[in-house]
Amino acid sequence: MPGMDHMATGNGLSDTKGGYRLTSKDATLPSGKQAAYRFTVTGPDGKPVTDFALDQTKRMHFYAIRSDLTGFQHIHPTMTADGTWSADLGSLTPGSWRMFASFTPAAGPGKGKDFVLSRTFTVPGNATKTPLPAPAGSTQVDGYTVTVKGEVMAGMAHPLTVSVAKDGKPVTDLQPYLDTYAHLTAFHEGDAAFAHLHPTTKVTGDHGGPSLNFHAELPTSGNWRLFLQFQTGGTLHTAALTLHVG
């Protein structure tokens, strides 16, 4: 199934795994304006890693999420020759944030293995917590209605179906985005644990939808905030909803 060979294990809440370490000098970033977050991945030998394999067309996937699971950003940073990555973040609101780096080394002891490492940073200012929306089966974004169906139990693999509609009609013009028709990221309420799921639906040109099947395996019970990214007419849409996992 597409994407099943590139699903990182673990919750991503550590900056170290398998001898690989995520390092950064950026402990704070300014609020209300764009800012670059710079980081490096070092290998078991302590040296910066510069050789990364492609995963969904990118060598590095970077995510930023605030502690209340707002402000989601998914970025594909750039790397300099010395292994320093730079992620250009959009406007940030005050509070505690966690950034995740998802990558696959192309050489060394971790060759071919998927890693998700994370670090926290702070955006100074008067932070106001936004309550997590209640679990719901559907949400709306940019005129589209996104519906999620499936009973997910912690630590078990379950099918999850996502459907997209507009003006009450099924959407069948989803375009490929990162080699798939939809990109799904989930964060756990409380600790912001990370999960990354891909649809198992085969990509067959610019006419995906209306239904996409996912292999869902969320490790912990409780509420998870799901962010579904899909593309139509060259425009990327990001839908968010809360899923309760028993």
C-alpha positions, 0 to 999 in steps of 0.5 A: 500500500502506498506510504506504508513503507515510509511510516516512522515509528515512535511519537517523535517527542525526543530529540534523539533516537538511534544515535541521531540527534536534532540540534538547534540554537533557536530557543525562541522565535519572534511573534507576529512575523515570519522567522527562520528556524535553523537546525541540524541533524547529527549522526551516531558519529556526532557529525552533521548528516548531509545525505538524506533520502527522498520521502514523498518527494522531499528530503526533510519534512518539518512541522510546527505546532503550538502546545494547544495544537493550534498554528499548524505549519508543514514546511519543506526546509532547505539545507546548506552544504554543512548540513544546516537546515532552515525552515521559513515559518509563517507568523507565530503566536506567543506560547510554547511550540514544538517542531518536528523533523521527519527524515530518512538517512540515505547513508550510515547506520540509519540508512533507509530508516525513518526518523521523527525527532523534535525540540521545543521553542518559545514565542515570547508574549502574552500566550492565550490557550485555545480550547481544543474543539470537540471531536467531530466527524466533519469540518469545513475549509475553503468551501470544502467539507471534509468527513472522517469515518472510522473507529480507531483504537489505541495501538491497533491498526484500523481503516480510516476513510476521508471524503471531500465534498463541495456544495454538497457534491463529491469532489473528484478533482484532487491533485497529487500532493507529495505523491499522494492525494492527501497528507494527514498529520495528527498530534495528541492532546496534552503532549503533542505526540506525533503521528503521520498517516498516508492514504492507501489510495493509488494516485492516478492523475488529477482526479482523486476523490471523493474518498481516500482510505488511510491505514490509521495506527495511533499509539495512545488513547485520547483526543488527537488533532488531525490536519489533512492537506489536499490540493485542488486547482493548484491550491493547497487546503488544510482541514483540521478536526479532532478525533477521539481514540479509544 
